[in-house]
Every structure is written in C-alpha cells, then in structure tokens.
Amino acid sequence: GILSEEEVRAIHRVENEKFSYNRGGLIPANQVVAQMGLEHIIQTADQDIASGKSIVRLRFGHDTMIMSLMTLMGLRPFDGARINSSDVPMASNIRFVFARNKRD
C-alpha cells in the first residue's frame, strides 16, 4: 500500500481526536445545539404526557448529533472518556419511551 500500517493508525488517531473534539460536545456550539435538542425532547414529552393521548414522536439526526446528545447526557461510552468515532455508527438511535399504566 501507499501508507504503512503505522501511518494509517496515526492518521486514524488524529482524525478521531478531531472528531471527538468537534462532535463530542466539547465545542460550545455543539453543546448549545445538544442542550436545545434535549430541552425540546423534554418539553414535548411533558406536553404529550399532559394531553393523555397515545402519541408517537420520532426525531431524526446525524450520528454526530447523537454523539453530542449522548455526551451532554453522560451516556456511555461518552460519559467523560475520550470518544472513539466508531462508537456511534451512522445508523444509531436513542429511544425515549414514556408509558402510562391503566391507573395513569
């Protein structure tokens, strides 16, 4: 190949550090976007629960947004450790399920 295995690993480490910094919630803009997203999830969940109706609400976003949200919430593997970009595949999802029993 063009690059040695050691060079490929070094490039991966550098790219992973950039990805971790840019998308892991360390940049203030990403923190703000994740905070706004989480606040919206909580706000609409409160409204949906108060309505008493059965509601399904789906939201879609890129893996990078999921990573920022997971970092904000302190979810593993983003609970303070360095982030590996492969920890959030592009087909990732987070599910919040709010349920009500027969006694409300």
GICOR-V768346 format. One record per residue. N is the residue number from 0. RES is the residue in three letters. SS is DSSP state (@ for helix, = for strand, . for the rest). PSI is psi in degrees with one decimal (999 if undefined). D_LAST is the distance of its C-alpha to the last C-alpha in Angstrom with 2 decimals. Layout:
<<N | RES | SS | PSI | D_LAST> <N | RES | SS | PSI | D_LAST>>
//
This chain:
<<0 | GLY | . | 174.0 | 63.37> <1 | ILE | . | -40.2 | 63.88> <2 | LEU | . | 148.2 | 61.87> <3 | SER | . | 164.1 | 62.00> <4 | GLU | @ | -37.8 | 58.92> <5 | GLU | @ | -38.8 | 59.07> <6 | GLU | @ | -40.0 | 59.16> <7 | VAL | @ | -43.6 | 56.16> <8 | ARG | @ | -39.2 | 54.17> <9 | ALA | @ | -42.2 | 55.33> <10 | ILE | @ | -43.1 | 54.23> <11 | HIS | @ | -43.3 | 50.79> <12 | ARG | @ | -43.6 | 50.45> <13 | VAL | @ | -47.2 | 51.43> <14 | GLU | @ | -38.5 | 49.15> <15 | ASN | @ | -40.1 | 46.22> <16 | GLU | @ | -43.2 | 46.86> <17 | LYS | @ | -45.4 | 46.97> <18 | PHE | @ | -43.9 | 43.75> <19 | SER | @ | -44.3 | 42.06> <20 | TYR | @ | -46.8 | 43.26> <21 | ASN | @ | -36.3 | 42.58> <22 | ARG | @ | -5.1 | 39.17> <23 | GLY | . | 8.5 | 37.78> <24 | GLY | . | 4.7 | 36.72> <25 | LEU | . | -25.2 | 39.97> <26 | ILE | . | 129.3 | 41.20> <27 | PRO | @ | -38.8 | 39.68> <28 | ALA | @ | -39.7 | 39.08> <29 | ASN | @ | -35.1 | 36.93> <30 | GLN | @ | -42.5 | 34.98> <31 | VAL | @ | -45.1 | 34.36> <32 | VAL | @ | -43.8 | 33.27> <33 | ALA | @ | -40.7 | 30.86> <34 | GLN | @ | -43.4 | 29.48> <35 | MET | @ | -41.0 | 29.05> <36 | GLY | @ | -44.1 | 27.32> <37 | LEU | @ | -41.5 | 24.84> <38 | GLU | @ | -39.9 | 24.20> <39 | HIS | @ | -40.1 | 23.61> <40 | ILE | @ | -46.7 | 21.12> <41 | ILE | @ | -44.8 | 19.11> <42 | GLN | @ | -47.8 | 19.58> <43 | THR | @ | -32.7 | 18.54> <44 | ALA | @ | -43.1 | 15.46> <45 | ASP | @ | -44.4 | 14.41> <46 | GLN | @ | -43.2 | 15.34> <47 | ASP | @ | -42.7 | 13.63> <48 | ILE | @ | -43.3 | 10.18> <49 | ALA | @ | -27.0 | 10.96> <50 | SER | @ | -23.8 | 12.15> <51 | GLY | . | 1.9 | 9.00> <52 | LYS | . | 159.8 | 11.55> <53 | SER | . | 119.5 | 12.33> <54 | ILE | . | 139.1 | 15.03> <55 | VAL | . | 127.5 | 17.62> <56 | ARG | . | 122.8 | 19.85> <57 | LEU | . | 139.7 | 23.07> <58 | ARG | . | 147.0 | 25.64> <59 | PHE | . | 144.7 | 29.10> <60 | GLY | . | 169.0 | 31.70> <61 | HIS | . | 163.3 | 34.74> <62 | ASP | @ | -32.7 | 34.95> <63 | THR | @ | -34.6 | 36.36> <64 | MET | @ | -38.9 | 33.27> <65 | ILE | @ | -41.0 | 31.11> <66 | MET | @ | -44.1 | 33.60> <67 | SER | @ | -40.1 | 33.43> <68 | LEU | @ | -42.9 | 29.62> <69 | MET | @ | -37.7 | 29.72> <70 | THR | @ | -45.7 | 32.45> <71 | LEU | @ | -40.8 | 30.54> <72 | MET | @ | -6.7 | 27.50> <73 | GLY | . | 29.3 | 29.90> <74 | LEU | . | 145.1 | 28.84> <75 | ARG | . | 145.7 | 31.43> <76 | PRO | . | 15.6 | 34.15> <77 | PHE | . | 42.5 | 34.18> <78 | ASP | . | 40.5 | 33.41> <79 | GLY | . | -18.1 | 36.75> <80 | ALA | . | 165.7 | 39.16> <81 | ARG | . | 148.5 | 41.43> <82 | ILE | . | 138.2 | 39.99> <83 | ASN | . | 123.9 | 41.50> <84 | SER | @ | -23.3 | 41.18> <85 | SER | @ | -4.0 | 40.72> <86 | ASP | @ | -17.3 | 37.44> <87 | VAL | . | 92.4 | 35.61> <88 | PRO | . | 160.6 | 36.85> <89 | MET | . | -22.2 | 36.80> <90 | ALA | . | 28.3 | 34.15> <91 | SER | . | 160.0 | 31.62> <92 | ASN | . | 155.6 | 27.97> <93 | ILE | . | 134.7 | 25.05> <94 | ARG | . | 129.8 | 21.54> <95 | PHE | . | 120.3 | 18.38> <96 | VAL | . | 119.2 | 15.34> <97 | PHE | . | 123.9 | 11.88> <98 | ALA | . | 155.6 | 9.22> <99 | ARG | . | 133.6 | 5.54> <100 | ASN | . | 179.0 | 5.26> <101 | LYS | . | -24.5 | 5.37> <102 | ARG | . | 8.2 | 3.82> <103 | ASP | . | 999 | 0.00>>
//
